[in-house]
């Protein structure tokens, strides 16, 4: 293999990889005139690099305990997350630290990531933390093609480049409505099909969507600090840029209130990413064991459960059923939101090492439907 590609090829089991720098070197090796050393998997830069060496640490985030809890649940179960709060509340700061608490990708997952980047002509070796899960944060001016993929010669877009990682959409309502709507089906299926005159390709896009938004155009609706300058029609138009079907596909909605200066000064150092990552890893292992005989390697977390698996693994008793029914009627939730509440409750139970979903787990899952509860309408 060319020396620049050898590190990637060495990850494939069952093959001997010889890095070479020119064709003359290949000819002399085949003729027995020179020797080449095999690059072993353990010597690949993707393996030797410290996976979390460059990761930002959650210990730097002060306060925001409810947001940190929601993030931990989202990562543990692979759930989509929406943070709502005024400017300066730390939404982007938190989002950038999410890859640091995600368990390292499995070998098969990492090979899929490398394959997508190769198809896009991007070298992962040039990234600061090339062996970690991808984190993509496109600007809100991105087009549908840039987000979903395509072009004259169909290629991967941002959602596929974030495969097995995080797709972070900051200032969510500022994205084009058409760009957001094309995400609905790929988020549901975990794959995207692009049809062009030059051909038709299907790319994987099993991503954890993390989005952030202000509660209103000026950003200060409901804030204890600055007064909001927006009228009710302006706020309504701003929030209506995010459609109901897209919100249904986001499992957790969480408020991120702005902290006062005094709170920032006195707030103790937060829990480190390493501690949070360990809990997420244990929860993911529980899910991998649960789905090992039913889902295969492409789906190892609660967010990917289908209807049959929800009925099997998210069973609730009659009292909990009445509780959930009342919440659905009061919040006017869809059937999709119903399933997502059960998936989140299952993840919370996994974090608590509970075989069955408890009342507290179900109630906590219900409270993560902030937009459905009308807090921002």
ABEGO torsion letter per residue (X at the ends): XBAAAAAAAAABBGBBBBBBABAAAAAAAAAGABBBBBBBAAABAAAABBAAAABBBAAABBEGAAAAAAAAAAAAAGBBBBBBBBBGAGAAAAAAAAAAABBBBBAAAAAAAAAAAAAAGBBAAABABAABBBBBBBBAABBAAAAAEEEABBBBBAAAAABGBBBBBBGAAABBAAAAAAAAAAAAAGBBBBBBAAEBBBBBBBBBBBBBBBABAAGABGBABBBBABBAAAAAAAAAABBAAAAAABABBBBBBBBBAAAAAABBBBBBAAAAAAAAAAAAAAAAAAAAAAAEAABABAAABBAAAAAAAABBBAAAAAAAAAAAAAAGBBAAAAAAAAAAAAAAAAAAGBABBBAAAAAAAAAABAAAAGAAX
